[in-house]
């Protein structure tokens, strides 16, 4: 005996009921996933662009030894940020998870004799930026790699590409004496002013040059570095004690949201510029 057409007709409502049951069963699961992601972002475990965090304050991590001027700026911005200072040597293999608790990292070893990072910390900073993190780097911070053998610093490779990959806006090149221009001890002290180059950039908003003409110029430590491919020059240094110019502030974006701003001088000298930078990266 073969079933008549009535069997096919009765199967249609059953199929529709099963499909409706599957869809209704998925909705609570989807909601749980969305709520879970939002909660992790809220408490700073992960970072999801455009979702609000649990604190209205920016969470800032300073790696290294910030200058007095930088500390003054950070203290004056206490109404909008919280900051913590840590030495690069204190990070272990879990560095990546630790960094993602912060909205902004300031990496400044310019006042320290140790300008190295471990392989783990270098990779963690690179991943942090590539996933949307914001980073400020000062002078020749992080130009060497710490290989972990009793704190041994490897000096056979000098520059940021070895420690941070392609995220850095500045490039260390060989000088005329065949010594890398960013190497320790290669800083030059110049007397000069900082001029705006990118007239539309928020970092130099309202600042044509600093200090203005008529005021005493800055005495700045700086390096003869070059802007890396894909980097933007925001400002430059024009020396007054020598016929030279230097890159002052560089920026490089990393897909999709990461940003690195490089200062080729102590940003504490220009509190207005540093404040603009922190606000820009917020």
HUKACOR-V825814 format. One record per residue. SS is DSSP state (H for helix, E for strand, C for the rest). PHI is phi in whole degrees, -180 to 180 (NA if undefined). OMEGA is omega in whole degrees, 0 to 359 (none if undefined). Layout:
BEGIN
ss->SS phi->PHI omega->OMEGA
ss->SS phi->PHI omega->OMEGA
END
This chain:
BEGIN
ss->C phi->NA omega->177
ss->C phi->-106 omega->179
ss->C phi->-69 omega->177
ss->C phi->-83 omega->183
ss->C phi->-62 omega->182
ss->H phi->-62 omega->179
ss->H phi->-66 omega->179
ss->H phi->-66 omega->180
ss->H phi->-65 omega->182
ss->H phi->-76 omega->180
ss->H phi->-74 omega->183
ss->H phi->-61 omega->178
ss->H phi->-61 omega->180
ss->H phi->-65 omega->179
ss->H phi->-63 omega->179
ss->H phi->-63 omega->180
ss->H phi->-67 omega->179
ss->H phi->-65 omega->179
ss->H phi->-62 omega->180
ss->H phi->-66 omega->179
ss->H phi->-65 omega->180
ss->H phi->-63 omega->180
ss->H phi->-65 omega->180
ss->H phi->-66 omega->178
ss->H phi->-72 omega->180
ss->H phi->-78 omega->184
ss->H phi->-57 omega->178
ss->H phi->-61 omega->179
ss->H phi->-65 omega->179
ss->H phi->-63 omega->179
ss->H phi->-62 omega->179
ss->H phi->-64 omega->179
ss->H phi->-64 omega->180
ss->H phi->-62 omega->179
ss->H phi->-63 omega->179
ss->H phi->-64 omega->179
ss->H phi->-64 omega->180
ss->H phi->-62 omega->180
ss->H phi->-68 omega->178
ss->H phi->-62 omega->177
ss->H phi->-67 omega->182
ss->H phi->-59 omega->183
ss->C phi->-94 omega->173
ss->C phi->81 omega->179
ss->C phi->-70 omega->174
ss->C phi->-128 omega->179
ss->C phi->-120 omega->177
ss->C phi->-117 omega->181
ss->C phi->-55 omega->174
ss->C phi->77 omega->175
ss->C phi->-93 omega->182
ss->C phi->-71 omega->176
ss->C phi->-99 omega->184
ss->C phi->-72 omega->181
ss->C phi->-122 omega->178
ss->C phi->-78 omega->179
ss->C phi->-79 omega->174
ss->E phi->-74 omega->178
ss->E phi->-96 omega->187
ss->E phi->-116 omega->175
ss->E phi->-114 omega->176
ss->E phi->-104 omega->177
ss->E phi->-102 omega->180
ss->E phi->118 omega->185
ss->C phi->-136 omega->183
ss->C phi->-68 omega->178
ss->C phi->-74 omega->178
ss->H phi->-60 omega->180
ss->H phi->-62 omega->177
ss->H phi->-64 omega->179
ss->H phi->-63 omega->179
ss->H phi->-61 omega->179
ss->H phi->-63 omega->181
ss->H phi->-64 omega->178
ss->H phi->-65 omega->180
ss->H phi->-69 omega->179
ss->C phi->-98 omega->183
ss->C phi->-62 omega->178
ss->C phi->-71 omega->183
ss->C phi->-125 omega->181
ss->E phi->-148 omega->169
ss->E phi->-118 omega->179
ss->E phi->-133 omega->179
ss->E phi->-134 omega->180
ss->E phi->-111 omega->178
ss->E phi->-137 omega->175
ss->C phi->-81 omega->182
ss->H phi->-60 omega->183
ss->H phi->-70 omega->183
ss->H phi->-84 omega->181
ss->C phi->-90 omega->177
ss->C phi->-108 omega->183
ss->C phi->-72 omega->179
ss->C phi->-94 omega->184
ss->H phi->-58 omega->183
ss->H phi->-60 omega->179
ss->H phi->-66 omega->181
ss->H phi->-70 omega->183
ss->H phi->-65 omega->185
ss->C phi->-74 omega->173
ss->C phi->-83 omega->188
ss->C phi->-115 omega->178
ss->C phi->-86 omega->183
ss->E phi->-148 omega->175
ss->E phi->-118 omega->173
ss->E phi->-111 omega->183
ss->E phi->-107 omega->186
ss->E phi->-140 omega->174
ss->C phi->-108 omega->186
ss->C phi->-64 omega->179
ss->C phi->-101 omega->181
ss->C phi->-113 omega->177
ss->C phi->-75 omega->179
ss->C phi->-96 omega->181
ss->C phi->-116 omega->184
ss->E phi->-117 omega->173
ss->E phi->-133 omega->176
ss->E phi->-75 omega->177
ss->H phi->-60 omega->182
ss->H phi->-64 omega->181
ss->H phi->-70 omega->178
ss->H phi->-60 omega->179
ss->H phi->-67 omega->180
ss->H phi->-65 omega->178
ss->H phi->-64 omega->178
ss->H phi->-61 omega->179
ss->H phi->-66 omega->179
ss->H phi->-58 omega->180
ss->H phi->-69 omega->182
ss->H phi->-64 omega->178
ss->C phi->-95 omega->175
ss->C phi->112 omega->182
ss->C phi->-74 omega->180
ss->E phi->-114 omega->187
ss->E phi->-137 omega->171
ss->E phi->-114 omega->179
ss->E phi->-121 omega->184
ss->E phi->-116 omega->174
ss->C phi->48 omega->187
ss->C phi->-98 omega->177
ss->C phi->-67 omega->174
ss->C phi->75 omega->183
ss->C phi->-83 omega->180
ss->E phi->-117 omega->180
ss->E phi->-111 omega->176
ss->E phi->-90 omega->186
ss->C phi->-88 omega->172
ss->C phi->83 omega->178
ss->C phi->-93 omega->182
ss->C phi->55 omega->178
ss->C phi->76 omega->183
ss->C phi->-68 omega->177
ss->E phi->-99 omega->179
ss->E phi->-86 omega->181
ss->C phi->-111 omega->179
ss->C phi->-75 omega->175
ss->C phi->-124 omega->183
ss->C phi->-121 omega->177
ss->C phi->127 omega->188
ss->H phi->-84 omega->181
ss->H phi->-65 omega->179
ss->H phi->-72 omega->184
ss->H phi->-98 omega->186
ss->H phi->-123 omega->179
ss->C phi->72 omega->188
ss->C phi->-103 omega->186
ss->C phi->-82 omega->188
ss->C phi->-80 omega->178
ss->C phi->-76 omega->184
ss->E phi->-100 omega->178
ss->E phi->-125 omega->178
ss->C phi->-91 omega->182
ss->C phi->-123 omega->177
ss->E phi->-77 omega->175
ss->C phi->-83 omega->180
ss->C phi->-63 omega->179
ss->C phi->-91 omega->178
ss->C phi->68 omega->174
ss->C phi->-106 omega->180
ss->E phi->-56 omega->186
ss->C phi->-70 omega->179
ss->C phi->-101 omega->184
ss->C phi->-62 omega->180
ss->C phi->-59 omega->181
ss->C phi->92 omega->181
ss->C phi->-95 omega->178
ss->C phi->-64 omega->175
ss->E phi->-113 omega->174
ss->E phi->-99 omega->181
ss->E phi->-122 omega->174
ss->E phi->-103 omega->183
ss->E phi->-174 omega->182
ss->E phi->-129 omega->180
ss->E phi->-106 omega->183
ss->E phi->-111 omega->177
ss->E phi->-74 omega->175
ss->C phi->-109 omega->177
ss->C phi->-93 omega->187
ss->C phi->-75 omega->181
ss->C phi->-105 omega->187
ss->C phi->-83 omega->182
ss->H phi->-62 omega->182
ss->H phi->-63 omega->180
ss->H phi->-105 omega->181
ss->C phi->-60 omega->179
ss->C phi->77 omega->183
ss->C phi->-124 omega->177
ss->C phi->-80 omega->175
ss->E phi->-155 omega->178
ss->E phi->-145 omega->353
ss->C phi->-72 omega->180
ss->C phi->-63 omega->177
ss->C phi->-58 omega->182
ss->C phi->100 omega->176
ss->C phi->-100 omega->182
ss->C phi->-66 omega->180
ss->C phi->-68 omega->180
ss->E phi->-77 omega->164
ss->E phi->-100 omega->190
ss->E phi->-122 omega->165
ss->E phi->-85 omega->181
ss->E phi->-150 omega->183
ss->C phi->-127 omega->176
ss->C phi->-88 omega->180
ss->C phi->-100 omega->177
ss->E phi->-119 omega->173
ss->E phi->-73 omega->179
ss->C phi->-72 omega->178
ss->C phi->-60 omega->181
ss->C phi->90 omega->179
ss->C phi->-89 omega->178
ss->E phi->-114 omega->176
ss->E phi->-90 omega->182
ss->E phi->-92 omega->181
ss->E phi->-152 omega->179
ss->E phi->-136 omega->178
ss->E phi->-100 omega->173
ss->E phi->-112 omega->182
ss->E phi->-76 omega->179
ss->C phi->-112 omega->177
ss->C phi->-103 omega->178
ss->C phi->-159 omega->181
ss->C phi->-79 omega->183
ss->C phi->-136 omega->170
ss->E phi->-127 omega->181
ss->E phi->-137 omega->170
ss->E phi->-62 omega->179
ss->E phi->-107 omega->181
ss->E phi->-133 omega->179
ss->E phi->-122 omega->179
ss->E phi->-138 omega->175
ss->E phi->-141 omega->179
ss->E phi->-95 omega->173
ss->E phi->-120 omega->181
ss->C phi->-63 omega->359
ss->C phi->-95 omega->188
ss->C phi->-129 omega->186
ss->E phi->-70 omega->181
ss->E phi->-142 omega->174
ss->E phi->-122 omega->175
ss->E phi->-114 omega->183
ss->E phi->-111 omega->176
ss->E phi->-106 omega->178
ss->C phi->-94 omega->175
ss->C phi->-167 omega->178
ss->C phi->-72 omega->181
ss->H phi->-65 omega->176
ss->H phi->-67 omega->175
ss->H phi->-68 omega->184
ss->C phi->-123 omega->185
ss->H phi->-60 omega->179
ss->H phi->-67 omega->179
ss->H phi->-66 omega->179
ss->H phi->-65 omega->177
ss->H phi->-61 omega->177
ss->H phi->-59 omega->181
ss->H phi->-65 omega->180
ss->H phi->-64 omega->178
ss->H phi->-65 omega->180
ss->H phi->-63 omega->183
ss->H phi->-84 omega->180
ss->C phi->-65 omega->none
END
